Amino acid sequence: MFSTSINVDSDMDLDSDLDSDLDLDSDLDSYLLHPQPQHSLRVVHAFMRGHTIEHVCDERVPMEGDVLRQEQLIWCIKRQQQQQHALSRVRFKLRAMFLYNMDLAADELLDFLRCPKDEFITPISAVEDVAVHPTIPMFAGLNALHIMYEAAADNQPNQPNQPNQPNQHNQTKKRVVIQQKKQKHKHTRGRQM
């Protein structure tokens, strides 16, 4: 009888383990397929000279709730500009910013896989608070704020046909003719002897 009760108890333990596994699976599915808020954001800095990207660096920036605050964004931009100037002796100005935020809901996932769209790109026109919408965890690594910098005009190499470049002068050549008055000389013939 004692051995039977042990078997019954062990069967109950197996049933409770199965129930907890099912709960864990549904919790995992709920977590993986439903958008979650992010606590940090990847910020990608790209430095261009002319039409060429010369240097790219990225960093993780903590957020308050789901917002990257304006002050924190300005600090990131200034710090990167100073670091790049120290490395290359070139001053870079802010050119453009855009946020890639993949904020799909679980029921939109199949439609997206059939027909991908670029609706997740949001241009940021000025330095402002950047709100990041919750994201399905498997796509959270794609979310990023992209900041483009361009070399300031005074750092560009001199190219012909570009106004306001140092060492280029608008010069015209003029021909100056100086006329001298001819003086009349008396020619005398020397007396011959």
ABEGO torsion letter per residue (X at the ends): XAAAAAAAAAAAAAAAAAAAAAAAAAAAAAAAABBBBBABBBBBBBBBBEABBABBBBBBBBBBEABBBAAAAAAAAAAAAAAAAAAAGBBBBBABBBBBBBBBBAAAAAAAAABBBAAABBBBABBBBBBBBBBBAAAAAABBBBBBBBBBAAABBBBBGBBGBBGBBBBBBBBBBBBBBBBBBBBBBBBBX
